[in-house]
Amino acid sequence: MNKWTNGNNKYTCLFRATRDGCSAGTFHNLCDNKGPTVTIIYNTNNSVYGGYTSVSWSSYGGYRDDARAFLFRLYQNGNLKPVQLPVINSSYSIYDESSYGPTFGSGHDLSAFTGTIAWGGTYFQLNGSVSPGSTYSANGETSDSITNGSNQVKDIEVYLIEDKGNAPLEEPWRKTSQWNRKYFEELKEKVERYKPLKELNVPQARVLLVGQVGAGKTSFFNTINSVFRGYITRQACSGNAEHSLTTIYRMYQIRNSISGKPLNLRLHDTRGLEADQGMDPHGMCYLLDGNLPDRFQFNPSVPVTPDITGFVATPQLADKIHCVVFVIDGSTVDVMPEKVIEKMKGFQIHMNQRGIPQIVLLTKIDKVCENTSEDLSQVFFSPVVQETVDRVSQILGLPRSNILPIKNYESEIEPQDHVNILTLLTLQQILNSADDYMFNYLDQIEDGKIQQLNIRE
């Protein structure tokens, strides 16, 4: 219903026949002059259907114009089969008369009931009708396909619809522990103690960052670095430019602020993707397989070949990429160049062939949602961020749990706990995905499908 009404809506039940009685007078007393409503009818054949109007009901005795009105079916015989029947003659969208219950259309395309209907013990035997095609497009539907041949209904409900806009959800769409200093320290310690599977003798999980120019790949490394250094760092060059500021393939270490020792993960930063420039599929395969050396110089006009200086001819498991992170600017998801999306999907084919898990970083969420900008701890209460996560999930064909909203350090000059917590939550999911790859690799070794010689001793 939110999709059909183009809103993030709050629904308040104004009228329910089983609670208030199935009476036209009661319907008007409870629903007149309230604003946009949706009428939902539940019949005994487990079909659910109804109508929406963006104008208020009244009892003045005539038709009302509503170009946004529509009829719909949600369920047919208990099966989800949604269909929308838009209005085609808006002058007769709804009929307001005190003796009529909810009525849509001049031909009474949907007339719920008139007068008062007595409760029959298990259902109401309505005296209205469903006959789309007069004021509302039939869209190939008939009375039987909408009602499944029954005018006996278990209930009728009318809901007031109010657009919540960017109002926070009552419950988070992704649950975490309470965001406080203790939680931050727990997450930080967990990442610091992380080690890849000891059976594989891999010293560090290797994570490849791939994303559009300006999406925040390099800034993500700087943000992680800031979390563990305890102050804002700018070790890697980042910023906004027409073309990628990253021209050298870097394998960045993340070091503990006290010991200075690197953590057991390494971030590989690549040149930003552009519609007509950037990494090609062959170059991506060399990256995934661990063939390219640290500080390899990208040249968009020269393809990567085994003849480059420092090419790793026989990479071991420790050299290969264990997880790929796509970095996408959350504020520009709707205008991402189609060619960039096609590149990402092309890369996914090679990643899937190698069994490499993929995560998406959804950056700049403070620009996606005003509430999140004011309080980052509200990110998982934001319907706008949730909707953006859903869209990216559909674009790349990845589970929503793999889409991780993030805010990089940008204008801040001191670390912020909420930024740190969200960064560590994201990093933990990335490391979990890298472990998934290694567990699968270990399974193949034990099954005799991969020689253990591929593991660096």
The 8 nearest C-alpha neighbors of each residue, nearest first, counted from 0:
[[1, 3, 2, 4, 5, 6, 8, 37],
 [0, 2, 4, 6, 3, 5, 7, 8],
 [1, 3, 5, 0, 4, 6, 7, 8],
 [2, 4, 0, 1, 5, 83, 6, 69],
 [3, 5, 1, 2, 6, 0, 67, 8],
 [6, 4, 2, 3, 1, 7, 0, 8],
 [5, 7, 1, 4, 8, 162, 2, 164],
 [8, 6, 162, 163, 164, 1, 9, 5],
 [9, 7, 162, 163, 161, 6, 160, 1],
 [8, 10, 161, 160, 163, 162, 11, 7],
 [11, 9, 160, 159, 158, 8, 12, 161],
 [12, 10, 159, 158, 13, 9, 160, 161],
 [11, 13, 158, 14, 157, 159, 10, 156],
 [14, 12, 158, 157, 29, 30, 11, 159],
 [13, 15, 157, 156, 12, 29, 26, 16],
 [16, 14, 156, 18, 17, 19, 155, 157],
 [15, 17, 21, 20, 19, 155, 18, 154],
 [18, 16, 15, 20, 19, 154, 21, 155],
 [17, 19, 15, 16, 20, 14, 21, 154],
 [20, 18, 16, 15, 17, 14, 21, 25],
 [21, 19, 16, 22, 17, 18, 25, 15],
 [22, 20, 16, 116, 115, 19, 23, 117],
 [21, 23, 115, 25, 24, 20, 114, 26],
 [24, 22, 100, 26, 99, 114, 98, 25],
 [25, 23, 27, 22, 26, 28, 97, 98],
 [24, 26, 28, 22, 27, 23, 29, 19],
 [25, 27, 23, 29, 24, 28, 30, 22],
 [28, 26, 31, 30, 24, 29, 25, 23],
 [29, 27, 25, 26, 30, 24, 31, 23],
 [28, 30, 26, 27, 13, 25, 31, 14],
 [31, 29, 27, 26, 28, 33, 13, 56],
 [32, 30, 56, 57, 27, 33, 28, 55],
 [33, 31, 55, 56, 34, 57, 30, 54],
 [32, 34, 31, 55, 30, 35, 159, 56],
 [33, 35, 55, 54, 32, 36, 53, 159],
 [36, 34, 53, 54, 160, 52, 55, 159],
 [37, 35, 159, 158, 160, 52, 51, 34],
 [36, 38, 51, 158, 157, 50, 39, 52],
 [37, 39, 157, 49, 50, 156, 51, 158],
 [40, 38, 49, 156, 48, 155, 157, 37],
 [39, 41, 155, 48, 47, 49, 154, 42],
 [42, 40, 47, 154, 152, 153, 46, 155],
 [152, 43, 41, 153, 44, 46, 45, 151],
 [42, 44, 45, 152, 151, 153, 41, 149],
 [45, 43, 42, 46, 76, 147, 149, 77],
 [46, 44, 77, 76, 43, 42, 47, 75],
 [45, 47, 75, 74, 76, 44, 42, 146],
 [48, 46, 41, 74, 73, 40, 72, 45],
 [49, 47, 72, 40, 71, 73, 39, 46],
 [50, 48, 39, 38, 71, 40, 70, 72],
 [49, 51, 70, 38, 69, 37, 71, 52],
 [50, 52, 37, 68, 69, 36, 70, 38],
 [53, 51, 68, 54, 35, 36, 37, 67],
 [52, 54, 35, 67, 68, 36, 65, 34],
 [55, 53, 35, 52, 34, 65, 56, 36],
 [56, 54, 34, 32, 33, 35, 31, 57],
 [55, 57, 31, 32, 30, 95, 54, 58],
 [58, 56, 31, 95, 59, 32, 55, 27],
 [59, 57, 96, 97, 95, 60, 27, 56],
 [58, 60, 57, 96, 95, 61, 97, 62],
 [61, 59, 96, 95, 58, 97, 62, 94],
 [62, 60, 95, 94, 59, 96, 63, 58],
 [61, 63, 94, 91, 93, 95, 64, 92],
 [64, 62, 93, 91, 92, 90, 94, 65],
 [63, 65, 90, 89, 92, 91, 66, 62],
 [66, 64, 89, 67, 68, 92, 63, 54],
 [65, 67, 89, 68, 64, 86, 92, 88],
 [68, 66, 65, 53, 69, 52, 86, 85],
 [67, 69, 52, 51, 65, 66, 86, 53],
 [70, 68, 85, 51, 86, 84, 50, 71],
 [71, 69, 50, 84, 49, 83, 51, 85],
 [70, 72, 83, 49, 82, 48, 84, 50],
 [71, 73, 48, 82, 81, 74, 47, 145],
 [72, 74, 81, 47, 80, 48, 79, 71],
 [75, 73, 79, 47, 46, 80, 78, 77],
 [76, 74, 46, 78, 77, 80, 79, 45],
 [75, 77, 45, 46, 78, 44, 74, 147],
 [78, 76, 45, 75, 74, 46, 79, 44],
 [79, 77, 74, 75, 76, 80, 46, 45],
 [78, 80, 74, 73, 81, 75, 77, 76],
 [81, 79, 74, 73, 78, 75, 82, 72],
 [82, 80, 73, 72, 79, 74, 83, 71],
 [81, 83, 72, 71, 80, 73, 84, 138],
 [82, 84, 71, 70, 85, 72, 69, 81],
 [83, 85, 70, 136, 69, 71, 135, 138],
 [86, 84, 69, 135, 136, 83, 87, 70],
 [85, 87, 135, 69, 88, 68, 89, 134],
 [88, 86, 135, 134, 136, 89, 85, 133],
 [89, 87, 134, 90, 86, 91, 92, 135],
 [88, 90, 66, 92, 64, 65, 91, 86],
 [91, 89, 64, 88, 92, 63, 65, 62],
 [90, 92, 62, 104, 89, 105, 93, 63],
 [93, 91, 89, 104, 64, 65, 103, 90],
 [92, 94, 103, 63, 104, 62, 91, 102],
 [95, 93, 62, 102, 61, 103, 63, 96],
 [96, 94, 60, 58, 61, 57, 62, 59],
 [97, 95, 60, 58, 99, 98, 59, 94],
 [96, 98, 58, 99, 24, 23, 27, 95],
 [97, 99, 114, 23, 96, 113, 24, 100],
 [100, 98, 113, 23, 96, 97, 112, 114],
 [99, 101, 23, 112, 113, 111, 102, 26],
 [102, 100, 111, 110, 99, 103, 38, 112],
 [101, 103, 110, 94, 109, 93, 100, 111],
 [102, 104, 93, 109, 107, 92, 108, 94],
 [105, 103, 107, 134, 92, 108, 91, 106],
 [106, 104, 107, 91, 134, 133, 108, 103],
 [107, 105, 108, 104, 133, 134, 130, 131],
 [106, 108, 104, 109, 105, 110, 103, 102],
 [109, 107, 130, 131, 104, 106, 129, 103],
 [110, 108, 129, 107, 103, 102, 128, 130],
 [109, 111, 102, 127, 128, 107, 112, 103],
 [110, 112, 127, 101, 100, 102, 109, 128],
 [113, 111, 127, 126, 100, 125, 110, 99],
 [114, 112, 99, 100, 98, 23, 115, 126],
 [115, 113, 98, 23, 22, 99, 116, 112],
 [114, 116, 22, 21, 23, 113, 117, 112],
 [117, 115, 21, 22, 123, 118, 125, 114],
 [116, 118, 119, 123, 115, 21, 124, 20],
 [117, 119, 123, 120, 122, 116, 121, 21],
 [120, 118, 122, 121, 123, 117, 124, 116],
 [119, 121, 118, 122, 123, 117, 153, 124],
 [122, 120, 119, 153, 118, 123, 152, 43],
 [121, 123, 153, 119, 152, 120, 151, 118],
 [124, 122, 118, 152, 151, 119, 125, 153],
 [125, 123, 151, 150, 122, 152, 126, 116],
 [124, 126, 127, 112, 150, 123, 151, 116],
 [125, 127, 112, 124, 113, 128, 111, 150],
 [128, 126, 112, 111, 110, 125, 113, 129],
 [127, 129, 110, 109, 130, 111, 126, 107],
 [130, 128, 109, 142, 108, 110, 131, 127],
 [129, 131, 108, 142, 109, 128, 132, 141],
 [132, 130, 108, 137, 135, 133, 129, 136],
 [131, 133, 137, 136, 135, 134, 130, 108],
 [134, 132, 106, 135, 131, 108, 105, 104],
 [133, 135, 104, 88, 87, 86, 105, 132],
 [136, 134, 86, 87, 132, 133, 85, 131],
 [135, 137, 132, 138, 84, 85, 87, 86],
 [136, 138, 132, 131, 140, 139, 84, 135],
 [139, 137, 136, 140, 84, 83, 132, 82],
 [138, 140, 137, 141, 136, 132, 144, 84],
 [139, 141, 137, 138, 144, 145, 142, 131],
 [142, 140, 144, 143, 145, 131, 130, 137],
 [141, 143, 145, 130, 129, 144, 146, 131],
 [142, 144, 148, 147, 146, 141, 145, 149],
 [145, 143, 141, 147, 142, 146, 140, 75],
 [144, 146, 142, 143, 147, 72, 141, 48],
 [147, 145, 143, 148, 149, 144, 46, 142],
 [148, 146, 143, 144, 149, 145, 44, 46],
 [149, 147, 143, 146, 150, 142, 144, 44],
 [148, 150, 151, 146, 147, 44, 42, 43],
 [151, 149, 125, 152, 124, 42, 148, 146],
 [152, 150, 124, 149, 123, 42, 43, 122],
 [42, 151, 153, 123, 122, 43, 154, 41],
 [152, 154, 122, 42, 41, 43, 123, 121],
 [153, 155, 41, 152, 16, 17, 40, 156],
 [156, 154, 40, 16, 15, 39, 41, 157],
 [155, 157, 15, 39, 14, 38, 158, 40],
 [156, 158, 38, 14, 37, 13, 12, 39],
 [159, 157, 12, 11, 36, 37, 13, 10],
 [158, 160, 36, 11, 10, 35, 12, 13],
 [161, 159, 10, 36, 35, 9, 8, 158],
 [162, 160, 9, 8, 163, 159, 10, 35],
 [161, 163, 8, 164, 7, 6, 9, 160],
 [164, 162, 8, 166, 7, 9, 165, 161],
 [165, 163, 162, 166, 7, 6, 8, 382],
 [164, 166, 163, 167, 383, 382, 381, 368],
 [165, 167, 163, 164, 168, 381, 382, 370],
 [168, 166, 380, 381, 165, 169, 382, 377],
 [167, 169, 380, 170, 381, 171, 166, 382],
 [168, 170, 167, 171, 380, 166, 172, 381],
 [169, 171, 168, 172, 380, 167, 174, 379],
 [172, 170, 380, 379, 173, 174, 168, 169],
 [171, 173, 379, 380, 170, 174, 385, 168],
 [174, 172, 171, 379, 175, 380, 170, 400],
 [173, 175, 171, 172, 176, 379, 170, 177],
 [176, 174, 177, 173, 178, 171, 379, 424],
 [175, 177, 178, 174, 182, 179, 183, 181],
 [176, 178, 179, 175, 182, 181, 376, 174],
 [179, 177, 182, 176, 376, 180, 417, 420],
 [180, 178, 182, 181, 177, 183, 416, 417],
 [179, 181, 183, 182, 184, 416, 178, 185],
 [180, 182, 184, 183, 179, 185, 178, 186],
 [183, 181, 185, 179, 180, 184, 178, 186],
 [182, 184, 180, 186, 181, 420, 185, 187],
 [183, 185, 187, 181, 182, 186, 188, 180],
 [186, 184, 182, 188, 183, 187, 189, 181],
 [187, 185, 189, 183, 188, 184, 423, 182],
 [188, 186, 184, 190, 189, 185, 183, 191],
 [187, 189, 191, 185, 190, 186, 184, 192],
 [188, 190, 186, 192, 187, 191, 185, 193],
 [189, 191, 193, 187, 192, 188, 186, 427],
 [192, 190, 188, 189, 193, 187, 262, 255],
 [193, 191, 189, 190, 188, 194, 262, 263],
 [192, 194, 190, 191, 189, 263, 195, 262],
 [195, 193, 263, 192, 196, 203, 202, 197],
 [196, 194, 197, 201, 204, 203, 434, 202],
 [197, 195, 198, 199, 194, 437, 200, 201],
 [196, 198, 200, 199, 195, 201, 194, 202],
 [199, 197, 196, 200, 441, 201, 195, 437],
 [198, 200, 197, 201, 196, 454, 441, 437],
 [199, 201, 197, 198, 202, 456, 455, 454],
 [200, 202, 317, 199, 203, 195, 196, 197],
 [203, 201, 200, 263, 195, 317, 204, 194],
 [204, 202, 263, 264, 201, 205, 265, 195],
 [203, 205, 264, 265, 321, 263, 195, 433],
 [204, 206, 265, 320, 321, 264, 203, 266],
 [205, 207, 266, 322, 323, 267, 320, 321],
 [206, 208, 267, 323, 324, 266, 268, 320],
 [207, 209, 324, 268, 267, 325, 323, 216],
 [210, 208, 325, 326, 324, 269, 207, 271],
 [211, 209, 326, 325, 271, 272, 327, 214],
 [210, 212, 272, 271, 214, 213, 273, 327],
 [211, 213, 271, 243, 214, 272, 242, 273],
 [212, 214, 239, 215, 211, 238, 240, 243],
 [213, 215, 328, 327, 211, 212, 326, 216],
 [214, 216, 218, 213, 217, 219, 362, 326],
 [217, 215, 219, 218, 326, 214, 208, 210],
 [216, 218, 220, 219, 215, 237, 235, 221],
 [219, 217, 221, 215, 220, 216, 237, 222],
 [218, 220, 222, 216, 217, 221, 407, 215],
 [219, 221, 223, 217, 218, 222, 224, 216],
 [220, 222, 218, 224, 219, 223, 233, 232],
 [223, 221, 219, 225, 224, 220, 408, 407],
 [224, 222, 226, 220, 225, 221, 219, 227],
 [223, 225, 221, 222, 226, 227, 253, 228],
 [226, 224, 231, 222, 228, 232, 230, 223],
 [225, 227, 223, 224, 229, 228, 419, 222],
 [228, 226, 224, 229, 225, 255, 256, 223],
 [229, 227, 256, 225, 230, 226, 224, 255],
 [230, 228, 227, 226, 225, 414, 256, 231],
 [229, 231, 225, 228, 414, 413, 232, 226],
 [232, 230, 225, 413, 412, 414, 233, 229],
 [233, 231, 225, 234, 221, 230, 224, 222],
 [234, 232, 235, 221, 236, 231, 237, 218],
 [233, 235, 232, 221, 236, 224, 220, 237],
 [236, 234, 233, 237, 221, 217, 220, 218],
 [235, 237, 234, 233, 238, 217, 244, 245],
 [238, 236, 217, 218, 235, 244, 239, 245],
 [237, 239, 240, 213, 236, 244, 218, 215],
 [238, 240, 213, 241, 237, 244, 212, 243],
 [241, 239, 242, 238, 243, 244, 213, 212],
 [240, 242, 243, 239, 212, 213, 244, 273],
 [243, 241, 240, 212, 244, 273, 271, 213],
 [242, 244, 271, 245, 212, 270, 240, 246],
 [243, 245, 246, 242, 237, 240, 236, 238],
 [246, 244, 270, 243, 247, 269, 271, 236],
 [245, 247, 297, 270, 244, 296, 248, 243],
 [248, 246, 296, 294, 295, 297, 245, 249],
 [249, 247, 294, 295, 269, 268, 293, 296],
 [250, 248, 294, 268, 293, 267, 251, 247],
 [251, 249, 267, 266, 293, 265, 268, 252],
 [250, 252, 266, 265, 249, 267, 253, 268],
 [251, 253, 265, 261, 254, 250, 266, 262],
 [254, 252, 261, 262, 224, 251, 265, 255],
 [255, 253, 261, 260, 259, 262, 256, 252],
 [254, 256, 259, 257, 260, 258, 227, 261],
 [255, 257, 228, 259, 227, 258, 254, 229],
 [258, 256, 255, 259, 260, 228, 254, 227],
 [259, 257, 260, 255, 256, 254, 261, 262],
 [260, 258, 255, 254, 256, 257, 261, 253],
 [259, 261, 254, 258, 255, 262, 256, 257],
 [262, 260, 254, 253, 252, 255, 259, 263],
 [263, 261, 264, 254, 253, 191, 260, 255],
 [264, 262, 203, 194, 202, 204, 193, 261],
 [265, 263, 204, 203, 262, 205, 266, 252],
 [264, 266, 205, 252, 251, 206, 204, 203],
 [267, 265, 206, 251, 250, 207, 205, 268],
 [266, 268, 250, 207, 249, 206, 208, 251],
 [267, 269, 249, 208, 248, 266, 207, 250],
 [270, 268, 248, 209, 271, 208, 267, 245],
 [269, 271, 245, 246, 243, 277, 272, 278],
 [272, 270, 212, 211, 243, 210, 277, 269],
 [271, 273, 211, 277, 212, 210, 270, 339],
 [274, 272, 276, 275, 277, 211, 339, 212],
 [273, 275, 338, 339, 276, 336, 272, 277],
 [276, 274, 273, 277, 338, 272, 339, 299],
 [277, 275, 273, 274, 299, 272, 278, 279],
 [276, 278, 272, 273, 299, 270, 271, 279],
 [277, 279, 282, 283, 272, 280, 276, 270],
 [278, 280, 282, 281, 283, 277, 302, 342],
 [281, 279, 283, 282, 284, 346, 278, 345],
 [282, 280, 284, 283, 279, 285, 303, 278],
 [281, 283, 285, 279, 284, 280, 303, 278],
 [282, 284, 280, 286, 281, 285, 287, 279],
 [285, 283, 287, 281, 286, 282, 288, 280],
 [284, 286, 290, 282, 288, 283, 287, 289],
 [287, 285, 283, 289, 284, 288, 291, 290],
 [286, 288, 284, 320, 285, 289, 319, 283],
 [287, 289, 319, 285, 286, 290, 284, 320],
 [288, 290, 319, 318, 286, 287, 314, 291],
 [291, 289, 311, 285, 310, 288, 286, 314],
 [290, 292, 310, 289, 286, 311, 285, 295],
 [293, 291, 295, 309, 310, 294, 290, 311],
 [292, 294, 249, 295, 250, 248, 291, 247],
 [295, 293, 248, 249, 247, 296, 292, 250],
 [294, 296, 248, 293, 247, 292, 297, 291],
 [297, 295, 247, 294, 246, 248, 298, 293],
 [298, 296, 246, 247, 299, 295, 248, 270],
 [297, 299, 301, 300, 296, 302, 246, 277],
 [298, 300, 301, 277, 276, 297, 302, 278],
 [301, 299, 298, 302, 276, 297, 277, 303],
 [300, 302, 298, 299, 303, 297, 304, 282],
 [303, 301, 304, 300, 299, 282, 298, 279],
 [302, 304, 282, 301, 305, 307, 281, 285],
 [303, 305, 306, 307, 302, 282, 310, 281],
 [306, 304, 307, 310, 303, 312, 311, 290],
 [305, 307, 304, 308, 310, 303, 309, 312],
 [308, 306, 305, 310, 304, 309, 303, 291],
 [307, 309, 310, 306, 295, 305, 292, 311],
 [308, 310, 292, 311, 307, 291, 295, 306],
 [309, 311, 291, 308, 307, 290, 305, 312],
 [312, 310, 290, 313, 314, 291, 309, 292],
 [311, 313, 310, 314, 290, 305, 309, 289],
 [314, 312, 311, 315, 290, 289, 453, 310],
 [315, 313, 289, 318, 311, 290, 312, 316],
 [314, 316, 453, 318, 317, 454, 455, 313],
 [315, 317, 454, 319, 318, 453, 455, 314],
 [316, 318, 201, 315, 319, 455, 454, 202],
 [319, 317, 289, 315, 316, 314, 320, 288],
 [320, 318, 289, 288, 316, 317, 287, 321],
 [319, 321, 287, 205, 322, 206, 207, 289],
 [322, 320, 433, 205, 436, 206, 355, 204],
 [321, 323, 206, 433, 356, 355, 320, 357],
 [324, 322, 207, 357, 206, 208, 358, 356],
 [323, 325, 358, 208, 359, 357, 207, 209],
 [326, 324, 359, 209, 210, 208, 360, 358],
 [325, 327, 210, 360, 359, 209, 216, 214],
 [328, 326, 361, 214, 329, 360, 362, 210],
 [327, 329, 214, 362, 330, 331, 361, 363],
 [328, 330, 361, 362, 332, 331, 363, 364],
 [329, 331, 367, 328, 332, 366, 363, 364],
 [332, 330, 334, 333, 329, 328, 335, 327],
 [331, 333, 335, 329, 334, 330, 328, 391],
 [334, 332, 331, 335, 330, 390, 329, 336],
 [335, 333, 331, 332, 336, 337, 330, 328],
 [334, 336, 332, 333, 331, 337, 339, 340],
 [337, 335, 339, 338, 334, 340, 274, 273],
 [336, 338, 340, 339, 341, 335, 274, 334],
 [337, 339, 341, 274, 336, 340, 342, 275],
 [338, 340, 342, 274, 336, 341, 337, 273],
 [341, 339, 337, 343, 342, 338, 344, 336],
 [340, 342, 338, 344, 339, 343, 345, 337],
 [343, 341, 345, 339, 340, 344, 346, 338],
 [342, 344, 346, 340, 345, 341, 347, 339],
 [343, 345, 347, 341, 346, 342, 340, 348],
 [344, 346, 342, 347, 343, 348, 341, 280],
 [347, 345, 343, 348, 344, 349, 342, 280],
 [348, 346, 350, 344, 345, 349, 351, 343],
 [347, 349, 351, 346, 345, 350, 352, 344],
 [350, 348, 352, 347, 346, 351, 353, 284],
 [351, 349, 347, 355, 353, 352, 348, 354],
 [350, 352, 354, 348, 353, 349, 355, 347],
 [351, 353, 349, 350, 354, 348, 355, 347],
 [354, 352, 350, 351, 355, 349, 287, 348],
 [353, 355, 351, 352, 350, 356, 436, 439],
 [354, 356, 350, 353, 322, 351, 321, 436],
 [357, 355, 322, 432, 354, 323, 436, 358],
 [358, 356, 323, 324, 322, 355, 359, 325],
 [357, 359, 324, 401, 325, 402, 323, 360],
 [360, 358, 325, 402, 324, 326, 403, 401],
 [359, 361, 326, 403, 404, 362, 325, 327],
 [360, 362, 404, 329, 327, 405, 403, 328],
 [361, 363, 405, 328, 329, 364, 406, 360],
 [364, 362, 365, 406, 366, 329, 328, 330],
 [363, 365, 367, 366, 362, 329, 406, 368],
 [364, 366, 372, 363, 367, 371, 368, 369],
 [367, 365, 364, 363, 368, 330, 372, 369],
 [368, 366, 364, 330, 365, 329, 384, 369],
 [369, 367, 371, 370, 365, 366, 383, 372],
 [368, 370, 372, 371, 373, 365, 367, 366],
 [371, 369, 373, 372, 368, 374, 377, 165],
 [370, 372, 375, 374, 368, 373, 378, 369],
 [371, 373, 365, 369, 370, 374, 375, 368],
 [372, 374, 370, 371, 369, 375, 365, 377],
 [375, 373, 371, 376, 372, 377, 370, 378],
 [374, 376, 371, 377, 378, 372, 417, 373],
 [375, 377, 374, 378, 417, 178, 371, 379],
 [378, 376, 380, 375, 379, 371, 374, 381],
 [379, 377, 371, 381, 380, 375, 376, 384],
 [380, 378, 171, 381, 377, 173, 172, 385],
 [379, 381, 171, 168, 377, 167, 378, 172],
 [380, 382, 167, 383, 384, 378, 379, 385],
 [383, 381, 385, 384, 386, 380, 168, 165],
 [384, 382, 386, 381, 385, 368, 387, 165],
 [385, 383, 387, 381, 386, 382, 388, 368],
 [386, 384, 382, 388, 383, 387, 381, 389],
 [385, 387, 389, 383, 388, 384, 382, 390],
 [388, 386, 384, 390, 389, 385, 383, 391],
 [387, 389, 385, 391, 386, 390, 402, 392],
 [388, 390, 386, 392, 387, 391, 385, 393],
 [391, 389, 387, 393, 392, 388, 394, 386],
 [392, 390, 394, 388, 393, 389, 395, 387],
 [391, 393, 389, 397, 390, 399, 396, 394],
 [392, 394, 396, 390, 391, 395, 389, 397],
 [393, 395, 391, 392, 396, 390, 340, 397],
 [396, 394, 397, 392, 393, 391, 344, 343],
 [395, 397, 393, 392, 394, 398, 391, 344],
 [396, 398, 392, 395, 399, 401, 393, 402],
 [399, 397, 400, 401, 392, 396, 402, 393],
 [398, 400, 401, 402, 392, 389, 397, 388],
 [399, 401, 398, 402, 403, 397, 173, 358],
 [400, 402, 358, 399, 398, 359, 403, 397],
 [403, 401, 359, 399, 400, 388, 358, 360],
 [402, 404, 360, 361, 359, 401, 425, 405],
 [405, 403, 361, 360, 362, 364, 402, 406],
 [406, 404, 362, 361, 360, 403, 364, 407],
 [405, 407, 363, 362, 364, 418, 408, 365],
 [408, 406, 222, 219, 409, 218, 405, 362],
 [407, 409, 222, 411, 410, 406, 218, 418],
 [408, 410, 411, 407, 218, 412, 406, 222],
 [409, 411, 408, 412, 413, 407, 231, 414],
 [410, 412, 413, 409, 408, 414, 231, 415],
 [411, 413, 231, 410, 414, 230, 409, 408],
 [412, 414, 411, 231, 230, 415, 229, 225],
 [415, 413, 230, 231, 416, 229, 412, 225],
 [416, 414, 418, 417, 419, 413, 411, 420],
 [417, 415, 419, 418, 420, 414, 180, 183],
 [416, 418, 420, 419, 415, 376, 375, 421],
 [419, 417, 421, 415, 416, 420, 422, 406],
 [418, 420, 416, 422, 417, 421, 226, 423],
 [421, 419, 417, 423, 183, 422, 418, 416],
 [420, 422, 424, 418, 423, 419, 425, 417],
 [423, 421, 419, 425, 420, 424, 418, 426],
 [422, 424, 426, 420, 425, 421, 427, 419],
 [425, 423, 421, 427, 422, 426, 420, 428],
 [426, 424, 422, 423, 428, 427, 421, 403],
 [425, 427, 423, 429, 428, 424, 422, 430],
 [426, 428, 430, 424, 425, 429, 423, 431],
 [429, 427, 431, 425, 426, 430, 432, 424],
 [428, 430, 426, 432, 427, 431, 433, 425],
 [431, 429, 433, 427, 432, 428, 434, 426],
 [432, 430, 428, 434, 429, 433, 427, 435],
 [431, 433, 435, 429, 434, 430, 356, 428],
 [434, 432, 430, 321, 322, 436, 435, 431],
 [433, 435, 437, 431, 432, 436, 438, 430],
 [434, 436, 432, 438, 433, 437, 439, 431],
 [437, 435, 433, 439, 434, 438, 321, 355],
 [438, 436, 440, 434, 439, 435, 441, 433],
 [437, 439, 441, 435, 440, 436, 434, 442],
 [438, 440, 442, 436, 437, 441, 435, 443],
 [439, 441, 437, 443, 438, 442, 436, 444],
 [440, 442, 438, 444, 443, 439, 437, 445],
 [443, 441, 439, 445, 440, 444, 446, 438],
 [444, 442, 446, 448, 440, 441, 445, 449],
 [445, 443, 449, 447, 441, 446, 442, 448],
 [444, 446, 442, 447, 443, 441, 448, 449],
 [445, 447, 443, 444, 448, 442, 449, 441],
 [448, 446, 444, 445, 449, 443, 450, 442],
 [447, 449, 443, 446, 444, 450, 445, 442],
 [450, 448, 444, 447, 443, 451, 453, 446],
 [451, 449, 452, 453, 444, 448, 447, 454],
 [450, 452, 453, 454, 449, 444, 199, 455],
 [451, 453, 450, 454, 455, 315, 449, 456],
 [454, 452, 451, 315, 316, 450, 455, 449],
 [455, 453, 316, 452, 315, 451, 456, 199],
 [454, 456, 315, 317, 453, 316, 200, 201],
 [455, 454, 200, 452, 201, 199, 453, 315]]
